[in-house]
Amino acid sequence: MDNKKKEFLAGIEDSKGNWLEKAKYRRENRVWLRKSQRIAVRILSVLNEKGMQQKDLAEAMDVSPQQISKIVKGKQNLTLETISKLETVLEVKLFEVPVPHVEMNVEQKGLPHTWQ
């Protein structure tokens, strides 16, 4: 058997063994993977709008092009720090946490006051 055929068959064997593990990983991490994919699509859209390349984004963020490649594939579990850097460089909001509306009653000199 020639080397190319051996490599091909070895690749098939490798893919048979880990497809189940990959499926299990995707199922267990579905929630954050979907969010990461949405962020990735938004990043690619903004890059396109601004006429930027992934390497430009990497330079602006002071990270490797490989790191940006992982991010835009939507499989990177992003930290809040990374999201914040992306938002700053791209000048867009990628993720926002709603601020709860809280009312507090404070009494000052016997008069009730409501803070909003």
OpenMM code with the backbone's topology and positions (N, CA, C; nanometers):
from openmm import Vec3, app, unit

residues = "MET ASP ASN LYS LYS LYS GLU PHE LEU ALA GLY ILE GLU ASP SER LYS GLY ASN TRP LEU GLU LYS ALA LYS TYR ARG ARG GLU ASN ARG VAL TRP LEU ARG LYS SER GLN ARG ILE ALA VAL ARG ILE LEU SER VAL LEU ASN GLU LYS GLY MET GLN GLN LYS ASP LEU ALA GLU ALA MET ASP VAL SER PRO GLN GLN ILE SER LYS ILE VAL LYS GLY LYS GLN ASN LEU THR LEU GLU THR ILE SER LYS LEU GLU THR VAL LEU GLU VAL LYS LEU PHE GLU VAL PRO VAL PRO HIS VAL GLU MET ASN VAL GLU GLN LYS GLY LEU PRO HIS THR TRP GLN".split()
positions = [
    Vec3(0.0842, -0.1162, 0.0000),
    Vec3(0.0000, 0.0000, 0.0000),
    Vec3(0.0902, 0.1246, 0.0000),
    Vec3(0.0571, 0.2240, -0.0859),
    Vec3(0.1409, 0.3443, -0.0908),
    Vec3(0.1104, 0.4366, 0.0276),
    Vec3(0.2010, 0.5332, 0.0483),
    Vec3(0.1910, 0.6214, 0.1654),
    Vec3(0.0633, 0.7049, 0.1668),
    Vec3(0.0207, 0.7556, 0.0513),
    Vec3(-0.0997, 0.8391, 0.0456),
    Vec3(-0.2229, 0.7598, 0.0899),
    Vec3(-0.2299, 0.6349, 0.0465),
    Vec3(-0.3437, 0.5524, 0.0856),
    Vec3(-0.3396, 0.5244, 0.2350),
    Vec3(-0.2198, 0.4982, 0.2896),
    Vec3(-0.2055, 0.4748, 0.4334),
    Vec3(-0.2487, 0.5979, 0.5125),
    Vec3(-0.2067, 0.7177, 0.4672),
    Vec3(-0.2449, 0.8421, 0.5351),
    Vec3(-0.3963, 0.8616, 0.5298),
    Vec3(-0.4542, 0.8340, 0.4140),
    Vec3(-0.5982, 0.8487, 0.3975),
    Vec3(-0.6734, 0.7562, 0.4929),
    Vec3(-0.6352, 0.6307, 0.4956),
    Vec3(-0.7013, 0.5330, 0.5830),
    Vec3(-0.6801, 0.5666, 0.7308),
    Vec3(-0.5613, 0.6165, 0.7648),
    Vec3(-0.5348, 0.6559, 0.9032),
    Vec3(-0.6249, 0.7729, 0.9423),
    Vec3(-0.6453, 0.8673, 0.8506),
    Vec3(-0.7348, 0.9811, 0.8762),
    Vec3(-0.8774, 0.9366, 0.8981),
    Vec3(-0.9219, 0.8388, 0.8209),
    Vec3(-1.0574, 0.7856, 0.8376),
    Vec3(-1.0704, 0.7198, 0.9737),
    Vec3(-0.9725, 0.6437, 1.0126),
    Vec3(-0.9759, 0.5776, 1.1429),
    Vec3(-0.9814, 0.6802, 1.2552),
    Vec3(-0.9004, 0.7873, 1.2442),
    Vec3(-0.9006, 0.8920, 1.3464),
    Vec3(-1.0376, 0.9573, 1.3554),
    Vec3(-1.0979, 0.9861, 1.2408),
    Vec3(-1.2265, 1.0556, 1.2420),
    Vec3(-1.3383, 0.9659, 1.2950),
    Vec3(-1.3261, 0.8370, 1.2775),
    Vec3(-1.4275, 0.7453, 1.3304),
    Vec3(-1.4285, 0.7474, 1.4819),
    Vec3(-1.3119, 0.7535, 1.5401),
    Vec3(-1.2995, 0.7434, 1.6844),
    Vec3(-1.3434, 0.8666, 1.7604),
    Vec3(-1.3265, 0.9863, 1.7031),
    Vec3(-1.3533, 1.1045, 1.7841),
    Vec3(-1.4792, 1.1805, 1.7447),
    Vec3(-1.5548, 1.1351, 1.6492),
    Vec3(-1.6769, 1.2076, 1.6114),
    Vec3(-1.7765, 1.2099, 1.7257),
    Vec3(-1.7819, 1.1004, 1.8010),
    Vec3(-1.8737, 1.0931, 1.9133),
    Vec3(-1.8319, 1.1906, 2.0242),
    Vec3(-1.7023, 1.1984, 2.0485),
    Vec3(-1.6515, 1.2931, 2.1481),
    Vec3(-1.6815, 1.4361, 2.1060),
    Vec3(-1.6633, 1.4679, 1.9786),
    Vec3(-1.6912, 1.6027, 1.9285),
    Vec3(-1.8397, 1.6357, 1.9413),
    Vec3(-1.9245, 1.5407, 1.9093),
    Vec3(-2.0690, 1.5620, 1.9202),
    Vec3(-2.1084, 1.5852, 2.0664),
    Vec3(-2.0515, 1.5085, 2.1558),
    Vec3(-2.0798, 1.5235, 2.2987),
    Vec3(-2.0339, 1.6610, 2.3474),
    Vec3(-1.9160, 1.7040, 2.3048),
    Vec3(-1.8623, 1.8354, 2.3415),
    Vec3(-1.9555, 1.9468, 2.2926),
    Vec3(-1.9999, 1.9384, 2.1656),
    Vec3(-2.0899, 2.0405, 2.1100),
    Vec3(-2.2218, 2.0450, 2.1868),
    Vec3(-2.2736, 1.9300, 2.2228),
    Vec3(-2.4000, 1.9238, 2.2966),
    Vec3(-2.3833, 1.9849, 2.4354),
    Vec3(-2.2753, 1.9497, 2.5046),
    Vec3(-2.2521, 1.9990, 2.6400),
    Vec3(-2.2227, 2.1491, 2.6436),
    Vec3(-2.1699, 2.2037, 2.5352),
    Vec3(-2.1284, 2.3437, 2.5316),
    Vec3(-2.2124, 2.4268, 2.4353),
    Vec3(-2.3296, 2.3765, 2.4015),
    Vec3(-2.4160, 2.4385, 2.3008),
    Vec3(-2.4438, 2.5859, 2.3277),
    Vec3(-2.4735, 2.6211, 2.4515),
    Vec3(-2.5149, 2.7580, 2.4835),
    Vec3(-2.4044, 2.8583, 2.4520),
    Vec3(-2.2844, 2.8357, 2.5069),
    Vec3(-2.1789, 2.9342, 2.4825),
    Vec3(-2.1261, 2.9254, 2.3407),
    Vec3(-2.1295, 2.8079, 2.2790),
    Vec3(-2.0858, 2.7973, 2.1393),
    Vec3(-2.1753, 2.8802, 2.0475),
    Vec3(-2.3066, 2.8790, 2.0709),
    Vec3(-2.3988, 2.9596, 1.9895),
    Vec3(-2.3717, 3.1079, 2.0077),
    Vec3(-2.3493, 3.1508, 2.1316),
    Vec3(-2.3177, 3.2912, 2.1561),
    Vec3(-2.1861, 3.3294, 2.0892),
    Vec3(-2.0895, 3.2424, 2.0999),
    Vec3(-1.9598, 3.2674, 2.0377),
    Vec3(-1.9724, 3.2776, 1.8859),
    Vec3(-2.0564, 3.1936, 1.8280),
    Vec3(-2.0782, 3.1985, 1.6827),
    Vec3(-2.1457, 3.3287, 1.6414),
    Vec3(-2.2416, 3.3746, 1.7209),
    Vec3(-2.3087, 3.5018, 1.6902),
    Vec3(-2.2101, 3.6182, 1.6972),
    Vec3(-2.1242, 3.6159, 1.7977),
    Vec3(-2.0221, 3.7200, 1.8104),
    Vec3(-1.9271, 3.7134, 1.6914),
    Vec3(-1.8892, 3.5926, 1.6510),
    Vec3(-1.7991, 3.5754, 1.5370),
    Vec3(-1.8595, 3.6339, 1.4098),
    Vec3(-1.9864, 3.6080, 1.3868),
    Vec3(-2.0533, 3.6610, 1.2678),
    Vec3(-2.0558, 3.8136, 1.2730),
    Vec3(-2.0827, 3.8678, 1.3918),
    Vec3(-2.0859, 4.0140, 1.4073),
    Vec3(-1.9478, 4.0733, 1.3805),
    Vec3(-1.8430, 4.0107, 1.4326),
    Vec3(-1.7062, 4.0584, 1.4099),
    Vec3(-1.6740, 4.0585, 1.2610),
    Vec3(-1.7046, 3.9493, 1.1932),
    Vec3(-1.6774, 3.9411, 1.0492),
    Vec3(-1.7550, 4.0474, 0.9727),
    Vec3(-1.8771, 4.0720, 1.0144),
    Vec3(-1.9593, 4.1741, 0.9504),
    Vec3(-1.8973, 4.3134, 0.9683),
    Vec3(-1.8542, 4.3434, 1.0898),
    Vec3(-1.7936, 4.4743, 1.1175),
    Vec3(-1.6613, 4.4893, 1.0431),
    Vec3(-1.5819, 4.3842, 1.0409),
    Vec3(-1.4562, 4.3897, 0.9657),
    Vec3(-1.4837, 4.4223, 0.8196),
    Vec3(-1.5848, 4.3579, 0.7644),
    Vec3(-1.6225, 4.3809, 0.6253),
    Vec3(-1.6677, 4.5264, 0.6052),
    Vec3(-1.7536, 4.5759, 0.6949),
    Vec3(-1.8029, 4.7134, 0.6867),
    Vec3(-1.6891, 4.8149, 0.6926),
    Vec3(-1.5893, 4.7880, 0.7759),
    Vec3(-1.4787, 4.8809, 0.7965),
    Vec3(-1.3640, 4.8590, 0.6977),
    Vec3(-1.3766, 4.7557, 0.6133),
    Vec3(-1.2698, 4.7254, 0.5178),
    Vec3(-1.1425, 4.6762, 0.5846),
    Vec3(-1.1585, 4.6112, 0.6988),
    Vec3(-1.0434, 4.5595, 0.7739),
    Vec3(-1.0238, 4.4113, 0.7461),
    Vec3(-0.9023, 4.3687, 0.7597),
    Vec3(-0.8679, 4.2278, 0.7505),
    Vec3(-0.8507, 4.1730, 0.8924),
    Vec3(-0.8547, 4.0414, 0.9053),
    Vec3(-0.8338, 3.9794, 1.0356),
    Vec3(-0.6963, 4.0153, 1.0913),
    Vec3(-0.5963, 4.0259, 1.0042),
    Vec3(-0.4612, 4.0606, 1.0509),
    Vec3(-0.4572, 4.2025, 1.1067),
    Vec3(-0.5399, 4.2941, 1.0504),
    Vec3(-0.5484, 4.4306, 1.1037),
    Vec3(-0.6052, 4.4279, 1.2459),
    Vec3(-0.7072, 4.3468, 1.2655),
    Vec3(-0.7677, 4.3333, 1.3978),
    Vec3(-0.6668, 4.2741, 1.4956),
    Vec3(-0.5937, 4.1755, 1.4527),
    Vec3(-0.4919, 4.1129, 1.5379),
    Vec3(-0.3875, 4.2156, 1.5813),
    Vec3(-0.3418, 4.2968, 1.4876),
    Vec3(-0.2420, 4.3990, 1.5204),
    Vec3(-0.2988, 4.5018, 1.6175),
    Vec3(-0.4223, 4.5458, 1.5936),
    Vec3(-0.4850, 4.6462, 1.6802),
    Vec3(-0.5059, 4.5935, 1.8219),
    Vec3(-0.5301, 4.4639, 1.8347),
    Vec3(-0.5529, 4.4034, 1.9664),
    Vec3(-0.4246, 4.3502, 2.0289),
    Vec3(-0.3154, 4.3533, 1.9528),
    Vec3(-0.1869, 4.3007, 1.9978),
    Vec3(-0.1957, 4.1523, 2.0334),
    Vec3(-0.2607, 4.0776, 1.9423),
    Vec3(-0.2685, 3.9320, 1.9546),
    Vec3(-0.2243, 3.8714, 1.8218),
    Vec3(-0.2097, 3.7413, 1.8187),
    Vec3(-0.1668, 3.6750, 1.6959),
    Vec3(-0.2837, 3.6615, 1.5978),
    Vec3(-0.2533, 3.6572, 1.4686),
    Vec3(-0.3586, 3.6314, 1.3701),
    Vec3(-0.4284, 3.4981, 1.3958),
    Vec3(-0.3570, 3.4012, 1.4521),
    Vec3(-0.4161, 3.2716, 1.4832),
    Vec3(-0.5250, 3.2859, 1.5894),
    Vec3(-0.5034, 3.3764, 1.6850),
    Vec3(-0.6041, 3.3993, 1.7889),
    Vec3(-0.7306, 3.4572, 1.7267),
    Vec3(-0.7164, 3.5528, 1.6359),
    Vec3(-0.8323, 3.6115, 1.5684),
    Vec3(-0.9021, 3.5056, 1.4840),
    Vec3(-0.8259, 3.4206, 1.4196),
    Vec3(-0.8837, 3.3126, 1.3391),
    Vec3(-0.9720, 3.2226, 1.4254),
    Vec3(-0.9252, 3.1888, 1.5449),
    Vec3(-1.0052, 3.1067, 1.6372),
    Vec3(-1.1336, 3.1786, 1.6769),
    Vec3(-1.1217, 3.3090, 1.7010),
    Vec3(-1.2390, 3.3869, 1.7436),
    Vec3(-1.3440, 3.3897, 1.6334),
    Vec3(-1.3027, 3.4162, 1.5098),
    Vec3(-1.3998, 3.4310, 1.4010),
    Vec3(-1.4533, 3.2965, 1.3506),
    Vec3(-1.3987, 3.1882, 1.4005),
    Vec3(-1.4562, 3.0568, 1.3702),
    Vec3(-1.5712, 3.0254, 1.4648),
    Vec3(-1.5857, 3.1074, 1.5708),
    Vec3(-1.6966, 3.0900, 1.6637),
    Vec3(-1.6828, 2.9729, 1.7575),
    Vec3(-1.5614, 2.9265, 1.7779),
    Vec3(-1.5408, 2.8119, 1.8665),
    Vec3(-1.4538, 2.8478, 1.9861),
    Vec3(-1.4270, 2.9763, 2.0010),
    Vec3(-1.3418, 3.0242, 2.1090),
    Vec3(-1.4280, 3.0687, 2.2254),
    Vec3(-1.3994, 3.0194, 2.3440),
    Vec3(-1.4708, 3.0607, 2.4638),
    Vec3(-1.4099, 3.1933, 2.5078),
    Vec3(-1.4739, 3.3027, 2.4671),
    Vec3(-1.4189, 3.4357, 2.4880),
    Vec3(-1.4314, 3.4814, 2.6327),
    Vec3(-1.3276, 3.5500, 2.6796),
    Vec3(-1.3332, 3.6104, 2.8120),
    Vec3(-1.3967, 3.7489, 2.7996),
    Vec3(-1.4410, 3.8022, 2.9104),
    Vec3(-1.4947, 3.9383, 2.9100),
    Vec3(-1.3866, 4.0376, 2.8677),
    Vec3(-1.2639, 4.0104, 2.9051),
    Vec3(-1.1523, 4.0965, 2.8654),
    Vec3(-1.1374, 4.0996, 2.7128),
    Vec3(-1.1419, 3.9841, 2.6506),
    Vec3(-1.1287, 3.9772, 2.5046),
    Vec3(-1.2466, 4.0446, 2.4360),
    Vec3(-1.3670, 4.0211, 2.4861),
    Vec3(-1.4855, 4.0855, 2.4283),
    Vec3(-1.4721, 4.2369, 2.4387),
    Vec3(-1.4259, 4.2858, 2.5526),
    Vec3(-1.4096, 4.4292, 2.5723),
    Vec3(-1.3059, 4.4872, 2.4763),
    Vec3(-1.1962, 4.4167, 2.4566),
    Vec3(-1.0934, 4.4627, 2.3619),
    Vec3(-1.1493, 4.4670, 2.2203),
    Vec3(-1.2234, 4.3636, 2.1835),
    Vec3(-1.2853, 4.3601, 2.0503),
    Vec3(-1.3802, 4.4783, 2.0327),
    Vec3(-1.4627, 4.5037, 2.1341),
    Vec3(-1.5579, 4.6141, 2.1271),
    Vec3(-1.4857, 4.7482, 2.1126),
    Vec3(-1.3764, 4.7656, 2.1846),
    Vec3(-1.3007, 4.8900, 2.1789),
    Vec3(-1.2388, 4.9105, 2.0410),
    Vec3(-1.1725, 4.8085, 1.9912),
    Vec3(-1.1053, 4.8190, 1.8613),
    Vec3(-1.2059, 4.8354, 1.7481),
    Vec3(-1.3146, 4.7594, 1.7527),
    Vec3(-1.4135, 4.7633, 1.6442),
    Vec3(-1.5165, 4.8757, 1.6612),
    Vec3(-1.5189, 4.9350, 1.7804),
    Vec3(-1.6125, 5.0440, 1.8114),
    Vec3(-1.7585, 5.0001, 1.7958),
    Vec3(-1.7882, 4.8812, 1.8468),
    Vec3(-1.9245, 4.8269, 1.8455),
    Vec3(-1.9491, 4.7530, 1.9766),
    Vec3(-2.0762, 4.7306, 2.0076),
    Vec3(-2.1139, 4.6474, 2.1215),
    Vec3(-2.1344, 4.5061, 2.0706),
    Vec3(-2.0689, 4.4111, 2.1327),
    Vec3(-2.0837, 4.2707, 2.0962),
    Vec3(-2.1665, 4.1955, 2.1999),
    Vec3(-2.1641, 4.2462, 2.3213),
    Vec3(-2.2281, 4.1765, 2.4321),
    Vec3(-2.2680, 4.2806, 2.5350),
    Vec3(-2.3890, 4.2697, 2.5864),
    Vec3(-2.4331, 4.3658, 2.6859),
    Vec3(-2.5137, 4.2953, 2.7938),
    Vec3(-2.4858, 4.3298, 2.9169),
    Vec3(-2.5582, 4.2746, 3.0298),
    Vec3(-2.6601, 4.3794, 3.0729),
    Vec3(-2.7875, 4.3435, 3.0766),
    Vec3(-2.8874, 4.4407, 3.1177),
    Vec3(-2.8663, 4.4843, 3.2621),
    Vec3(-2.8845, 4.6134, 3.2857),
    Vec3(-2.8720, 4.6670, 3.4208),
    Vec3(-3.0105, 4.6645, 3.4834),
    Vec3(-3.0241, 4.5987, 3.5974),
    Vec3(-3.1570, 4.5910, 3.6604),
    Vec3(-3.1995, 4.7274, 3.7138),
    Vec3(-3.3264, 4.7524, 3.7065),
    Vec3(-3.3836, 4.8752, 3.7610),
    Vec3(-3.4115, 4.8511, 3.9088),
    Vec3(-3.3495, 4.9306, 3.9938),
    Vec3(-3.3635, 4.9118, 4.1376),
    Vec3(-3.4154, 5.0406, 4.1990),
    Vec3(-3.5159, 5.0289, 4.2816),
    Vec3(-3.5671, 5.1435, 4.3567),
    Vec3(-3.5355, 5.1223, 4.5031),
    Vec3(-3.4892, 5.2299, 4.5676),
    Vec3(-3.4592, 5.2229, 4.7096),
    Vec3(-3.5327, 5.3365, 4.7793),
    Vec3(-3.5955, 5.3072, 4.8883),
    Vec3(-3.6572, 5.4102, 4.9707),
    Vec3(-3.5586, 5.4501, 5.0787),
    Vec3(-3.5246, 5.5784, 5.0811),
    Vec3(-3.4303, 5.6294, 5.1791),
    Vec3(-3.4998, 5.7401, 5.2566),
    Vec3(-3.4965, 5.7316, 5.3877),
    Vec3(-3.5578, 5.8368, 5.4685),
    Vec3(-3.4509, 5.9349, 5.5109),
    Vec3(-3.4791, 6.0637, 5.4818),
    Vec3(-3.3859, 6.1690, 5.5199),
    Vec3(-3.4635, 6.2724, 5.5999),
    Vec3(-3.4265, 6.2894, 5.7238),
    Vec3(-3.4934, 6.3833, 5.8134),
    Vec3(-3.6433, 6.3563, 5.8178),
    Vec3(-3.6772, 6.2296, 5.8202),
    Vec3(-3.8161, 6.1936, 5.8356),
    Vec3(-3.8980, 6.1986, 5.7083),
    Vec3(-3.8398, 6.2430, 5.5953),
    Vec3(-3.9139, 6.2504, 5.4697),
    Vec3(-3.8728, 6.1343, 5.3803),
    Vec3(-3.9689, 6.0567, 5.3330),
    Vec3(-3.9306, 5.9462, 5.2439),
    Vec3(-3.8843, 6.0003, 5.1076),
    Vec3(-3.7847, 5.9341, 5.0506),
    Vec3(-3.7346, 5.9726, 4.9186),
    Vec3(-3.7097, 5.8450, 4.8385),
    Vec3(-3.7513, 5.8455, 4.7147),
    Vec3(-3.7305, 5.7288, 4.6298),
    Vec3(-3.6178, 5.7560, 4.5317),
    Vec3(-3.5175, 5.6699, 4.5313),
    Vec3(-3.4046, 5.6810, 4.4367),
    Vec3(-3.4301, 5.5877, 4.3207),
    Vec3(-3.4091, 5.6361, 4.2019),
    Vec3(-3.4267, 5.5513, 4.0838),
    Vec3(-3.3046, 5.5562, 3.9979),
] * unit.nanometer
topology = app.Topology()
chain = topology.addChain("A")
for resn in residues:
    res = topology.addResidue(resn, chain)
    for name in ("N", "CA", "C"):
        topology.addAtom(name, app.Element.getBySymbol(name[0]), res)
